[in-house]
Amino acid sequence: MTAAGDASAGGAPLLDVRDLSVSFRTDRGLVRAVDGVSLHVEAGETLAIVGESGSGKSVTALSILRLIDDAGSIDGGRILFDGEDLLRHDEATMRAIRGDRIAMIFQEPMSSLNPVLTIGKQVGEPIRLHRGSVWKQAYERAAELLRRVRIPDASGRLKDYPHHFSGGMRQRAMIAMALACRPRLIIADEPTTALDVTVQAQILALLKELTREANSALILITHDLGVVARYADRVAVMYAGRVVETATARALYADPRHPYTAGLMASIPTLDGDVEGSRRLATIPGQPPDLAALPEGCAFAPRCPHAFERCGQPPPLEETEAGRFSACHFRPPSGRAQVASRSMEKVS
Amino acid sequence: MTDALLQVQDLKVHFPVREGLLQREAGSVKAVDGVSFELRRGETFGLVGESGCGKSTTALAVLRMIEPTAGRIVFEGEDVTEHTAAGMRTIRRRMQMVYQDPFGALNPRMKVQDIIGEPLVVHGLAKDRSAWRARISELMDLVGLLPDMADRYPHEFSGGQRQRIGIARALALEPSLVICDEPVSALDVSIQAQVINLLVELQERLGLTYLFIAHDLSVVRHISDRIGVMYLGRIVEVADRDTLFKNPRHPYTQALLNAVPLPDPELESRRPENLIAGEVPSVRNPPPGCRFHPRCPKVMEVCSQEVPILHGEEATGQVACHLHPPGD
């Protein structure tokens, strides 16, 4: 089977996740949240992982940092970061990597910032911890970082607590923390979902600008196809714990290959285009997958307009042309995207 | 307008702020501060804006689930604000609400039939048990749920199905107005489209009028005939859908539209990044004059001094901005 991780031309990618599987113990038995996921990220690149609830996108991200809670376990695979397998490290080594070479930004800045520590302490902490700086230096660097994320009167706000900050400012502080040690890789899990649209746009533009400046790679986890289109270089689409398609953002939007991707693209209302005459949106029929009761074979088959007998077998993620991978038995003729989305409409 | 189902005139909702040991009234939060709009029979009026703009408070005030501080709310020819609690009960049969959170809005201990059928019992509309059950089956069928699932509990349903249960309950009393407060924002993308289509279909079949409140501009654009844009307790612009999206006049409307990323990398790469700075200020202490002026890229001297009035013809759109003075 071809792994998406092998796709890079020349040189090993910064992050190369191979055949990762993660499961959780639940009331309804063992649930496989991530099932044989392979993906890679090049230095300085923005990879978006897109999917709906239960697709495994967040679990994949948390697994890279080995932050899965006690109910979950990583059952197999490799996570090669700069050539070393993170799954072989002990906890102390992982602690040294987190916040230093790989940083994470979470969705809820209120719950991921410590409410009883000042902003200065929290932004300065990774510098003190990983760079061995004394607090005075750490504070100076924290003020500099807060300035870079455009918090007005940065040094004056080091003594503020998170509740003094607005939602957008808290997320700016989170970005400052993430950038503190110039990480090679930043993982941002729905970083702006909790924010208003105008603030979301500011934060994402800032994140993109600063990661580009630092030449950090960015994994952007989101359900918002607009955000992906604006900020991602490459996209991995996940469904029911598996990667179903990867491509460059342009190629994916111009011509989605997997029927799930095509259905998703067709079902979102947009700001341009004609509304009149088509007040019905194309839909993907059925319900989101139940991870505790997945069908054998392709998990999307029960909702897929193209499903046929072969779909009872799990489709491997295969390269369909240079740089493009799709996990689907159905091979649409040319003009695929249109065909796929039109047949979606018929089904609905 | 003769075909107006609902007229909201100069609606104000102010919440007192209490401070100190004796909890003295120290001021007020003007959550909704002089909002006027009209809903025509059978149309969908979208109300958009960011957090704190007062869109949900406006909805709750129309239903009088929050007491308005001032203003008139005329629904089917009657001034809702003049009614007693008992009078409101009759009126609420005609206006119902669909909530955002399909998980929190349904009582987990009630069977689906009791959730959907409760309004019928409360208003004494079911002759007997078999008529009641028949009506529930009819409602479930109407929203695309299998009637034989009536005995189940909410947790056995997915998010999209739960939202269908909420819609069935709202339709039980055959309302003319349905207020939808962020009805799809908690749902997955692929499920959103199903629920939007259901709402459109129900409107066509039952002749419903919707007040559709949401922060997602693409969803609002898709479903609405006319749209009002709110900022910090006031309406800044009202226009029909195409006018608003093709030719937004208020700088805040323009900023909102610019901020929404389009699901097309090709278009996005050619789009100038034209973002406004700052965040929505606290409603507790709103800026004087035009409330948007501290963030406005086209701010003028007058903007911090005078409140711009919403003016203009219903047909061509209304705007509250000193760049577009009356008679312009």
Interface residues (C-beta under 8 A of the other chain):
Chain A: E52 S53 S166 G167 G168 M169 D196 V197 T198 V199 Q200 A201 Q202 L204 A205 H223 D224 L225 G226 V227 V228 A229 R230 Y231 A232 A249 R250 Y253 A254 G263 L264 M265 S267 I268 P269 T270 L271 D272 V275 R279 R280 L281 A282 T283 I284 P285 Q287 P288 S348
Chain B: E50 S51 S158 G159 G160 Q161 D188 V189 S190 I191 Q192 A193 Q194 I196 N197 V200 E201 H215 L217 S218 V219 R221 H222 I223 R241 F245 A255 L256 L257 N258 A259 V260 P261 L262 P263 D264 P265 E266 L267 E268 E273 L275 I276 A277 E279 V280
